[in-house]
Amino acid sequence: ALFGSIERFFGILTEHYAGAFPAWLAPVQVVAIPVADAHADYPRGIATELRALGIRADVDVSDDRMAKKIVNHTNQKVPFMLLAG
């Protein structure tokens, strides 16, 4: 075993990167944020295309303001954010 257990290995990775994993290791690699609800279809299409390429992508269509969405995903340490609108 590399470090004794897979859990210990991920614990070491999490400590080393302080939760800000490199893009290839991040649980969500890209989040698409529409500027307004009226523009939500375009980011959904982009996220679908990215998923087809094997990229872990999400779309944030929550009721929060765009600035709050950016702060939330920055705190979650998502490597890439796409703003569309």
C-alpha positions as CSV (number, residue, x, y, z in Angstrom):
1,A,0.0,0.0,0.0
2,L,1.2,3.5,-0.9
3,F,0.5,5.1,2.5
4,G,-1.4,2.4,4.2
5,S,-4.9,3.2,3.0
6,I,-6.6,5.2,0.2
7,E,-8.2,7.3,2.9
8,R,-4.9,8.4,4.3
9,F,-3.6,9.1,0.7
10,F,-6.6,11.4,0.0
11,G,-6.1,13.0,3.4
12,I,-2.5,13.8,2.5
13,L,-3.6,15.2,-0.9
14,T,-6.2,17.4,0.7
15,E,-3.7,18.7,3.3
16,H,-1.1,19.3,0.6
17,Y,-3.4,21.2,-1.7
18,A,-5.4,22.8,1.1
19,G,-8.6,21.8,-0.8
20,A,-7.5,23.6,-4.0
21,F,-6.9,20.5,-6.1
22,P,-5.4,20.8,-9.6
23,A,-8.0,20.8,-12.3
24,W,-7.5,17.1,-13.2
25,L,-8.2,16.1,-9.6
26,A,-11.0,18.6,-8.7
27,P,-14.4,17.1,-8.2
28,V,-15.9,19.9,-10.2
29,Q,-13.5,21.2,-12.9
30,V,-15.7,23.9,-14.4
31,V,-18.8,25.8,-13.3
32,A,-20.8,27.8,-15.7
33,I,-22.6,30.9,-14.3
34,P,-25.2,32.7,-16.3
35,V,-25.3,36.5,-15.8
36,A,-29.1,36.4,-15.7
37,D,-31.8,33.7,-15.7
38,A,-32.7,34.5,-19.3
39,H,-29.2,33.4,-20.3
40,A,-29.2,30.0,-18.6
41,D,-29.7,27.9,-21.7
42,Y,-26.3,28.8,-23.2
43,P,-24.2,27.7,-20.2
44,R,-26.3,24.5,-20.0
45,G,-25.3,23.7,-23.6
46,I,-21.7,24.5,-22.9
47,A,-21.7,22.3,-19.8
48,T,-23.3,19.4,-21.8
49,E,-20.6,19.7,-24.4
50,L,-17.8,19.7,-21.7
51,R,-19.3,16.7,-20.1
52,A,-19.3,14.9,-23.4
53,L,-15.6,15.6,-23.5
54,G,-15.1,14.0,-20.1
55,I,-14.8,17.3,-18.2
56,R,-16.7,17.5,-14.8
57,A,-18.9,20.6,-15.4
58,D,-21.8,22.1,-13.5
59,V,-24.2,25.0,-14.1
60,D,-25.1,27.3,-11.2
61,V,-28.7,28.5,-11.8
62,S,-29.4,29.3,-8.2
63,D,-31.3,32.4,-7.1
64,D,-28.1,34.1,-5.8
65,R,-26.7,37.2,-7.4
66,M,-23.9,36.6,-9.9
67,A,-21.3,38.1,-7.5
68,K,-22.4,35.7,-4.7
69,K,-22.2,32.7,-7.1
70,I,-18.6,33.7,-7.9
71,V,-17.7,34.0,-4.2
72,N,-19.3,30.7,-3.5
73,H,-17.4,28.8,-6.2
74,T,-14.2,30.6,-5.3
75,N,-14.6,29.4,-1.7
76,Q,-15.3,25.9,-3.0
77,K,-12.1,26.2,-5.0
78,V,-13.5,25.3,-8.4
79,P,-10.6,25.7,-10.8
80,F,-12.5,27.3,-13.7
81,M,-15.6,29.5,-13.9
82,L,-17.4,30.4,-17.2
83,L,-19.5,33.5,-17.1
84,A,-22.1,33.8,-19.9
85,G,-24.7,36.3,-20.7
